[in-house]
């Protein structure tokens, strides 16, 4: 058994308390053998989010959850019975959570958990921050207008540019690693952000944090077909690639996106930089739906997440699959060890979906 002092402490947030996040957290940590676990979990979740699950999952050892009043010190964690799982309740209110029915209180709880996790990660109290899915629309409607997702919220909390490319959303899947130039934007707006300066910033960020051979996906079909299918590849993408190569980066493109991801999976490239969200995520989720790792590049701490959503239709039924979260934890430990989790064995298709 590894000593607890040698095992990294991972803060794992609940996501939306009315989604499947709390169930996947509970299944992961309460079914693991604490003596064999290669990390120490610190759940950041509301007691109220777990209570509706007790009836559906009576076999889980719920008494192993140890709720804390405040963020624990290293000494307090060391003194804790290793069979117990510490839980920091970021709201600490007695209330009722209805699985599958998010509202203002759930938006508050999701952000409170995320804020607590960010604070712990920024001060270095945890080795990494792992986040369960939140509902962007619920948070934007009830709590924070303009909220578009974890990535931008984390970047802003760390003082990074909201519209620059000093951070990137990236995904690690078996045999495929993809970063996104932009995240959750309408397609028309995302394409308007494809410009040489931002592309060069993104390539420098990806090279700095990911490394290896990088291919840039084309803007148009067949990367413009020599101008026959559009001018953007030659005038917007190619100059950024050329400038990156002059800076010593191993960058290629623009490459025709219809074959690029298959070429990357075969080993021709280590990374693909996709120009907009679905260009990259369709490939990732086709290759590995539910078990890819979302990794935010550029933050001052390691943050990872699952690649699925809140799955409100499954919440509270006791059928959510914790394997995607387990895959993310495994990838997080590999990243902490200094290696990219390439070539991970693909898991069976999970029950939980967006």
C-alpha positions as CSV (number, residue, x, y, z in Angstrom):
1,X,0.0,0.0,0.0
2,X,1.5,3.4,-1.0
3,X,1.8,5.9,1.8
4,X,-0.9,8.6,1.7
5,X,1.7,11.3,1.6
6,X,2.9,9.9,-1.7
7,X,-0.5,9.7,-3.3
8,X,-1.7,12.9,-5.1
9,X,-4.7,14.6,-3.7
10,X,-7.4,15.2,-6.4
11,X,-10.2,17.6,-5.8
12,X,-13.3,16.3,-7.7
13,X,-16.3,18.6,-8.1
14,X,-20.0,17.5,-8.2
15,X,-21.0,19.3,-11.4
16,X,-24.7,20.1,-11.4
17,X,-26.1,18.5,-8.3
18,X,-29.2,17.5,-10.2
19,X,-27.2,15.7,-12.9
20,X,-25.3,12.4,-12.8
21,X,-22.2,14.0,-11.3
22,X,-22.9,13.1,-7.7
23,X,-23.8,9.5,-8.5
24,X,-20.6,9.0,-10.6
25,X,-18.5,10.5,-7.8
26,X,-20.1,8.2,-5.2
27,X,-19.8,5.1,-7.3
28,X,-16.2,5.8,-8.1
29,X,-14.8,6.4,-4.6
30,X,-17.1,4.2,-2.6
31,X,-16.5,1.1,-4.7
32,X,-12.7,1.5,-4.9
33,X,-10.4,-0.3,-2.5
34,X,-9.0,2.6,-0.5
35,X,-5.8,0.7,0.2
36,X,-5.1,0.2,-3.5
37,X,-6.2,3.6,-4.7
38,X,-3.3,5.4,-6.3
39,X,-4.6,8.8,-5.3
40,X,-6.5,10.5,-2.5
41,X,-10.0,11.9,-3.4
42,X,-11.4,15.1,-1.9
43,X,-15.0,15.4,-3.1
44,X,-16.4,18.9,-3.4
45,X,-20.1,18.2,-3.3
46,X,-23.3,18.9,-1.4
47,X,-24.6,16.5,1.1
48,X,-28.0,17.2,-0.4
49,X,-26.9,16.0,-3.8
50,X,-26.1,12.5,-2.4
51,X,-29.2,12.0,-0.2
52,X,-31.6,11.2,-3.1
53,X,-29.2,8.4,-4.2
54,X,-29.3,6.5,-0.9
55,X,-32.6,4.7,-1.8
56,X,-31.5,3.9,-5.3
57,X,-28.1,2.6,-4.4
58,X,-28.5,1.1,-0.9
59,X,-25.5,-1.2,-1.3
60,X,-23.0,1.6,-1.4
61,X,-21.2,2.3,1.9
62,X,-22.6,5.8,2.3
63,X,-21.2,6.0,5.8
64,X,-17.7,6.2,4.3
65,X,-18.4,9.8,3.2
66,X,-16.9,12.1,5.8
67,X,-18.4,15.6,5.5
68,X,-16.1,18.5,6.5
69,X,-17.1,22.0,7.6
70,X,-14.2,23.8,6.0
71,X,-11.4,23.0,3.6
72,X,-9.1,20.5,5.3
73,X,-5.5,21.1,6.1
74,X,-2.9,18.5,5.0
75,X,-2.6,17.5,8.7
76,X,-6.3,16.9,8.9
77,X,-6.3,14.7,5.8
78,X,-3.3,12.7,7.1
79,X,-5.2,12.1,10.4
80,X,-8.4,10.9,8.6
81,X,-9.1,7.2,8.6
82,X,-8.0,6.1,5.1
83,X,-11.2,4.1,4.7
84,X,-13.2,7.4,4.8
85,X,-13.6,9.8,1.8
86,X,-13.5,13.5,2.8
87,X,-16.3,15.6,1.3
88,X,-16.3,19.4,1.3
89,X,-19.8,20.7,1.1
90,X,-19.5,24.1,-0.7
91,X,-23.0,25.2,0.3
92,X,-23.7,23.4,3.6
93,X,-27.5,23.9,3.5
94,X,-30.2,21.5,4.3
95,X,-32.3,21.3,1.1
96,X,-33.8,18.9,-1.3
97,X,-32.2,18.1,-4.6
98,X,-34.5,16.6,-7.2
99,X,-32.4,14.6,-9.7
100,X,-33.1,15.7,-13.3
101,X,-34.7,18.9,-12.3
102,X,-32.1,21.7,-12.1
103,X,-32.9,25.2,-11.0
104,X,-31.4,28.3,-9.4
105,X,-30.1,26.4,-6.3
106,X,-28.4,23.8,-8.5
107,X,-26.7,26.6,-10.5
108,X,-25.5,28.1,-7.2
109,X,-24.2,24.7,-6.0
110,X,-22.4,23.9,-9.2
111,X,-20.6,27.2,-9.2
112,X,-19.9,27.1,-5.5
113,X,-18.2,23.7,-5.9
114,X,-16.2,24.9,-8.9
115,X,-15.1,28.0,-7.0
116,X,-14.0,25.9,-4.0
117,X,-12.0,23.6,-6.3
118,X,-10.4,26.5,-8.1
119,X,-9.3,28.1,-4.8
120,X,-7.7,24.8,-3.6
121,X,-6.0,24.3,-6.9
122,X,-4.7,27.8,-7.1
123,X,-3.2,27.7,-3.6
124,X,-1.6,24.3,-4.4
125,X,-3.5,22.4,-1.8
126,X,-4.5,19.7,-4.3
127,X,-2.5,18.1,-7.1
128,X,-5.2,18.5,-9.7
129,X,-8.8,19.6,-10.2
130,X,-11.3,17.1,-11.8
131,X,-14.7,18.4,-12.7
132,X,-18.0,16.7,-13.2
133,X,-20.3,18.2,-15.9
134,X,-22.3,21.4,-15.3
135,X,-25.3,22.6,-17.3
136,X,-24.2,25.8,-19.1
137,X,-27.8,26.9,-19.9
138,X,-28.9,26.5,-16.2
139,X,-26.0,28.5,-14.9
140,X,-26.4,31.2,-17.5
141,X,-30.2,31.5,-16.9
142,X,-30.2,31.5,-13.1
143,X,-26.8,32.6,-11.9
144,X,-24.2,34.0,-14.3
145,X,-25.4,35.5,-17.6
146,X,-22.8,34.9,-20.3
147,X,-21.5,31.7,-18.8
148,X,-20.4,29.4,-21.6
149,X,-18.6,26.6,-19.8
150,X,-15.9,25.5,-17.5
151,X,-13.0,26.4,-19.8
152,X,-13.6,30.1,-20.0
153,X,-14.7,30.3,-16.3
154,X,-11.4,28.7,-15.2
155,X,-9.3,30.8,-17.5
156,X,-10.9,34.0,-16.3
157,X,-10.4,32.9,-12.6
158,X,-6.7,32.5,-13.4
159,X,-6.4,35.8,-15.1
160,X,-6.1,34.5,-18.6
161,X,-7.4,36.3,-21.7
162,X,-11.0,35.5,-22.4
163,X,-10.6,35.9,-26.2
164,X,-6.8,35.2,-26.6
165,X,-5.4,31.8,-27.0
166,X,-3.2,31.5,-24.0
167,X,-5.4,28.6,-23.0
168,X,-7.0,25.8,-25.0
169,X,-9.7,23.2,-24.5
170,X,-8.1,19.8,-25.4
171,X,-9.3,16.2,-25.5
172,X,-7.3,13.0,-25.0
173,X,-8.8,9.9,-26.5
174,X,-7.2,6.6,-27.5
175,X,-4.8,7.3,-30.3
176,X,-6.2,10.8,-30.8
177,X,-5.4,14.1,-29.2
178,X,-7.3,17.2,-30.3
179,X,-7.2,20.8,-29.2
180,X,-9.8,23.5,-30.2
181,X,-9.1,27.0,-31.4
182,X,-12.5,28.1,-30.0
183,X,-15.0,26.4,-27.7
184,X,-18.7,26.9,-27.3
185,X,-19.5,29.5,-29.9
186,X,-22.1,29.7,-32.7
187,X,-20.4,28.4,-35.8
188,X,-20.6,31.8,-37.7
189,X,-18.8,33.5,-34.7
190,X,-16.3,30.7,-34.3
191,X,-15.2,30.9,-38.0
192,X,-14.8,34.7,-37.6
193,X,-12.2,34.0,-35.0
194,X,-10.0,32.1,-37.4
195,X,-7.3,34.6,-38.0
196,X,-3.5,34.3,-38.3
197,X,-2.7,36.0,-35.0
198,X,-5.0,33.8,-32.8
199,X,-4.0,30.7,-34.7
200,X,-0.3,31.4,-34.0
201,X,-1.1,32.0,-30.3
202,X,-3.0,28.7,-30.2
203,X,-0.2,26.8,-31.9
204,X,2.4,28.2,-29.4
205,X,0.1,27.2,-26.5
206,X,-0.4,23.7,-27.8
207,X,3.3,23.2,-28.6
208,X,4.3,24.5,-25.1
209,X,1.9,22.3,-23.2
210,X,1.3,19.3,-25.5
211,X,4.3,19.2,-27.8
212,X,4.9,16.8,-30.7
213,X,3.8,17.1,-34.3
214,X,0.8,19.3,-34.7
215,X,-1.5,19.3,-37.7
216,X,-4.0,22.2,-38.3
217,X,-7.4,21.2,-39.7
218,X,-8.4,23.0,-42.9
219,X,-11.1,25.7,-42.9
220,X,-12.8,24.5,-46.1
221,X,-13.4,21.1,-47.6
222,X,-10.1,19.7,-48.8
223,X,-8.4,22.6,-47.2
224,X,-9.6,24.9,-50.0
225,X,-8.5,22.6,-52.9
226,X,-5.9,25.2,-54.0
227,X,-8.4,28.0,-53.9
228,X,-11.2,26.2,-55.7
229,X,-13.2,25.8,-52.5
230,X,-12.4,29.0,-50.7
231,X,-9.7,31.5,-49.9
232,X,-9.5,31.1,-46.1
233,X,-7.0,28.3,-45.9
234,X,-4.5,30.1,-48.0
235,X,-5.0,33.5,-46.5
236,X,-5.8,32.8,-42.8
237,X,-4.5,29.3,-41.9
238,X,-1.4,28.9,-44.0
239,X,0.4,32.1,-42.8
240,X,0.0,31.1,-39.2
241,X,1.4,27.6,-39.9
242,X,4.3,29.2,-41.8
243,X,5.0,31.6,-38.9
244,X,4.9,28.8,-36.3
245,X,7.4,26.8,-38.3
246,X,9.7,29.8,-38.4
247,X,9.4,29.8,-34.6
248,X,10.7,26.3,-34.6
249,X,7.3,24.5,-34.0
250,X,6.6,21.2,-35.6
251,X,3.4,22.3,-37.3
252,X,1.7,21.2,-40.5
253,X,-1.2,22.2,-42.5
254,X,-3.8,23.3,-43.3
255,X,-4.7,19.6,-43.7
256,X,-8.0,18.4,-45.2
257,X,-10.1,17.7,-42.1
258,X,-12.0,14.8,-43.7
259,X,-9.0,12.5,-43.5
260,X,-6.9,14.3,-40.9
261,X,-8.2,12.6,-37.8
262,X,-7.7,9.2,-39.2
263,X,-4.2,10.1,-40.1
264,X,-3.6,11.4,-36.6
265,X,-4.9,8.1,-35.2
266,X,-2.5,6.2,-37.4
267,X,0.4,8.1,-35.8
268,X,1.2,10.7,-38.4
269,X,0.6,13.5,-36.0
270,X,0.5,13.8,-32.2
271,X,-2.1,16.6,-32.1
272,X,-4.8,18.1,-34.2
273,X,-5.7,21.7,-33.8
274,X,-9.4,21.9,-34.9
275,X,-10.7,25.3,-35.9
276,X,-14.1,25.1,-34.2
277,X,-15.8,22.9,-31.6
278,X,-17.7,20.3,-33.6
279,X,-14.9,19.9,-36.2
280,X,-12.8,18.4,-33.4
281,X,-15.4,16.9,-31.1
282,X,-17.2,14.9,-33.7
283,X,-14.0,13.1,-34.3
284,X,-13.2,12.6,-30.6
285,X,-16.6,11.4,-29.7
286,X,-16.8,9.1,-32.7
287,X,-13.5,7.5,-31.7
288,X,-14.2,7.4,-28.0
289,X,-17.6,8.6,-26.8
290,X,-17.8,9.0,-23.1
291,X,-14.3,8.1,-22.1
292,X,-12.1,10.9,-23.5
293,X,-10.5,13.3,-21.1
294,X,-11.1,17.1,-21.3
295,X,-7.8,18.8,-20.4
296,X,-7.6,22.6,-20.1
297,X,-4.1,23.7,-21.4
298,X,-2.5,26.9,-20.1
299,X,-3.9,27.0,-16.6
300,X,-1.5,27.3,-13.6
301,X,-2.8,24.0,-12.3
302,X,-3.9,20.7,-13.9
303,X,-7.6,20.5,-14.6
304,X,-9.4,17.7,-16.3
305,X,-13.0,16.6,-16.8
306,X,-15.3,14.0,-18.4
307,X,-16.4,14.5,-22.0
308,X,-20.1,13.9,-21.4
309,X,-22.9,16.1,-20.1
310,X,-25.2,16.2,-17.1
311,X,-27.5,13.5,-18.5
312,X,-30.5,14.8,-16.5
313,X,-32.7,12.1,-18.0
314,X,-30.6,9.5,-16.2
315,X,-30.0,11.4,-12.9
316,X,-31.3,9.7,-9.8
317,X,-32.0,6.3,-11.4
318,X,-28.9,4.6,-10.2
319,X,-27.8,3.7,-13.7
320,X,-25.1,6.4,-14.4
321,X,-21.8,4.9,-15.4
322,X,-18.7,6.0,-13.4
323,X,-16.2,4.5,-15.9
324,X,-15.8,7.8,-17.8
325,X,-14.8,9.5,-14.6
326,X,-12.5,6.6,-13.7
327,X,-10.8,7.0,-17.1
328,X,-10.4,10.8,-16.5
329,X,-8.8,10.1,-13.1
330,X,-6.4,7.6,-14.6
331,X,-5.5,10.1,-17.3
332,X,-5.0,12.8,-14.7
333,X,-2.6,10.6,-12.8
334,X,-0.6,10.0,-16.0
335,X,-0.5,13.8,-16.7
336,X,0.7,14.4,-13.1
337,X,3.4,11.8,-13.8
338,X,4.6,13.8,-16.8
339,X,3.3,11.7,-19.6
340,X,0.4,12.1,-22.0
341,X,-2.0,9.2,-21.8
342,X,-1.8,8.2,-25.5
343,X,-2.9,4.7,-26.6
344,X,-5.2,4.2,-23.6
345,X,-7.4,1.1,-23.9
346,X,-10.9,2.1,-25.0
347,X,-13.6,1.3,-22.5
348,X,-17.0,-0.2,-23.4
349,X,-19.6,2.4,-24.3
350,X,-20.9,3.9,-21.1
351,X,-24.6,4.1,-20.1
352,X,-24.4,7.8,-19.3
353,X,-24.7,10.1,-22.2
354,X,-25.4,13.8,-22.9
